[in-house]
């Protein structure tokens, strides 16, 4: 009996030692405890000390937000980058780790940031100094790509953040550009057209002189406060100065008017991309079941914050799909109608009156914040950091489509996910603009519009096809009662001449958004990320940029 007691005591001691060892082993990797992954983690990357406060910050810096999301994805993706993406690299794992960490250090910072200051003589004869910026985040692919915005909020931090976001956005949707962004710190509403033209042309010259504008170097596009008019001014300035001998000069910028080398479908591209981004996830039962909703558009309501170019076209496409717009918020007022707002009527009213305030198809909203109202889908399409730690608890929407860049802070992102909200990230959902800009850039380099060479051939081929069918029927059944006409349907007649440029552009955009959504879904499921689509999108983007640096080399 004594020997049995001794054995039991020894067994208990061994179990205690094993439990102590197991608890120590678990505590080795505390930095990964809050990250959703079912794979064993060997990575050593952690969140930098300077970004530790970002998940709880009420008003973080915009560039810090992007850096935080980047590092969060790097921590999760580290083992994949080393063990899968560098599988064919014939060296030790230790050397692979060094190279992988080196490449990630190259990806993160902005390569160049240009600040310019120049004088403007206003129409009344007075002078004013104009402050502008252009950031080039990454040169892993050329040229750099990103919009030019006119806003009083423009600063170095903002253009750096937006250029970084453009790098990841382009990689996310497989557009072969590096990221860039520009801005001029003005309110375009308080300047005359002549003053805006002088500002725009001088800014274009300053960019071109410093190597920040050119078809193979840096290709801007429209953004907040700019449009086709400003892009035409920039293209004309470049073509008549630095690029006067360059036959590809018109490719120095995208978003131009059609008659200046633009492309059909560019104006509505970002809004159309927002629709397809939402549609791909709303049609997916796996994600809808996680937030307690049914797939499909039927019966769904939405609110849009911002009725500019993106918000307007988003409303159009969502309403056509069967959703109901119940509210629209703008800088000078908001409107609300639980029975639905007609986007077309609202567009016409705004064009005529310059505002949505007073629109007869809805009532003026007098509550605390329109974004807090009941709806299925919320679309922030205005400024960054619109949803933050202080107001995220009040959001009732179950789906948020980030039509604006950076509208949700990391603290708000976590609150919303914990509340069961599906956030479709900006780097994916608003990539329609850069995708179609890529098509325009290719059109300018090719010097021919899409479909022009094949229209007549395809039309005649289709007529021959119809005639062949008619001849076969008459040969089989005879012509006793006369000819047997084969009449094409209305749908076939509309496509008789093949795809127009607009058809090709929209088809390419639809395919790009669908393929990218599938990649994000696969990564989300594979890494067990739940509703965290943003991290999945970042992981995919980082992996693609990583592969480019891995194959091209990192230094010379």
Secondary structure, 3 states (H helix, E strand, C coil): CHHHHHHHHHHHHHHHHHHHHHHHHHHHHHHHCCCCCCCCCCCCCCCCHHHCCHHHCCCCCHHHHHHHHHHHHHHHHHHHHHHCCCCCCCCCHHHHHHHHHHHHHHHHCCCEEEEEEEEEECCCCCEEEEEEEEEECCCCCCCEEEEEEECCCCCHHHHHHHHHHHHHHHHHCCCCCEEEEEEECCCHHHCCHHHHHHHHHHHHHHHHHCCCCECCCEEEEECCCCCHHHHHHHHHHHHCCCCCCCCCHHHHECCCCHHHCCCCCCCCHHHHHHHHHHHHHHCCHHHHHHCCCCCCCCCCEEEEECCCHHHHHHHHHHHHHCCEEEEEEECCEEEECCCCCCHHHHHHHHHHHCCCCCCCCCEECCCCCHHHCCCCEEEECCCCCCECCCCHHHCCCCEEECCCCCCECHHHHHHHHHCCCEEECHHHHCCHHHHHHHHHHHHHHHCCCCCCCCHHHHHHHHHHHHHHHHHHHHHHHCCCCCCCCCCCCHHHHHCCCCCCHHHHHHHHHHHHHHHHHHHHHHHHHHCCCCCCHHHHHHHHHHHHHHHHHHHHCCCC
